[in-house]
Amino acid sequence: MNQQPVEVALAILHQEGKFLMQLRDDKPGIRYPGHWGLFGGHLESGETPEEGLKREVLEEINYIVTAPIKFGCYADAEVIRHIYHAPLTVPIEQLVLQEGWDLALVPSEGIGQGKYYSAKAKQTRPLGGIHQQILLDFLKAGL
């Protein structure tokens, strides 16, 4: 029996050359537990990727994304990832983390190394592989 891949929308939110990332909860049963990833999530029935992106980011950090720009689509047998980018126009301190373990503005060096320190976890945690690849591609594109 073939299962349809799930569709998600993810946000590359950038500010002063850094990228807003979420340290995912470290619990079994979720993708990339305890890894840094992009904010976003599953699309609801009838929802466009852009609508889903805006809803997910609002739910996760209480931030309104205006005019996101489509960066690309990363698909495999299990997940279709719609990727958008937009500037983060408020200080990180104004964001309210409502999902995940931590959030941080990760510099390009952390993206390249594939890991970043979390003040809340008090340890360096890895980036989710696909999330790192998306950000490396974004950096390479020079957007």
Secondary structure, DSSP 8 states (H G I E B T S, - for coil): -----EEEEEEEEEETTEEEEEE----TTSSSTTSEE-EEEE--TT--HHHHHHHHHHHHH-----S-EEEEEEE-SSEEEEEEEEE--S-GGG----SSSEEEEEEHHHHHHTEEEETTTTEEEEB-HHHHHHHHHHHHHT-
